[in-house]
Amino acid sequence: MSATQILLLVAAYFVILILISYFTGKEDSNEAFFKANKSAPWYLVAFGMIGASLSGVTFISVPGMIGGQQFAICKEYLVFL
């Protein structure tokens, strides 16, 4: 694929995302989105917070950090086993 095709594909993807969010989010408010109208159970909120902290950046940066330290942290984890 050429660079132009890739850029057009990425632009089309974002346009589709914006259109979907525009048409599906008309009736919702910020209160409903951010607080779930205060009706979400605690365990759902807890799992959501854990899931948000385990982002794609975590899966890239943590192995890089461990490799940069010559796996020193892995030795500490093995001591606790």
N, C-alpha and C positions, 0 to 999 in steps of 0.2 A: 504494500500500500504506500502511496505517496504521502507526503506531509500534508498536502491539501485535503486529501481524502480523510485522513485521521482528524484534522481540525474540524472538518465538516461533520464528521461522525460525533465528535465530542460536543460540538455546538448543537446538533440535533438532539442529542441525549439530554442536554440541559434544557432545551426548549420544551421537550416532552415532559420533563420533571416539573417545570414551572406550570405548564398547562394542567397537568394532573392535580397539582397542589391548588391551583386557582379554582378549578371546578369542584373539587371534593371538600374544600375547606371554607365554603361560603357561610355555612350556618354556625361554625364553631367559633368560640371566643378564646382569647388568651387564657382566661381563667379555666376553661374546660381543658385546654391543652396542657398547661403547666401544672395544674393541681388536680386534674381529673375530677373536678367538681367535689373534691374532698371525699371521694367514694372509693379510692383504691386501698386495698388491704395492705398492711405493713409489709408482709412478706413479698408482695409484688414490687413495692417500692425498693425494698432491700436488694432483690435480685436485679432490678433495673440499675441501681447505683453500682453494683458490682460489674454488671455488663458494660456500663459506660466507662468504667475505669479500665477494663480489659479491651482497649481499642486496638486497631491495627498498628498503631505506633508502638504499643507495648510489645507486640510480637516481633517488631523489627529492632527496637532500641535495646531491650533487655538482653537478647542473645549477643548483640554487638558489644554491650558493656561487659558482659561476662567474658567474652573472648578477649577483650582488651585488657582484662585483669588476669589473663592466663588462667581462667577458671578457678580463681582463688575462692570465690564465694561457694562454688560447688563442694570444695573440701570442707567448708564450714557446715554445709547441709549434711554431708556424710557423717560428721561427728555426732549429729543429733539422732541419727538412725540407730 
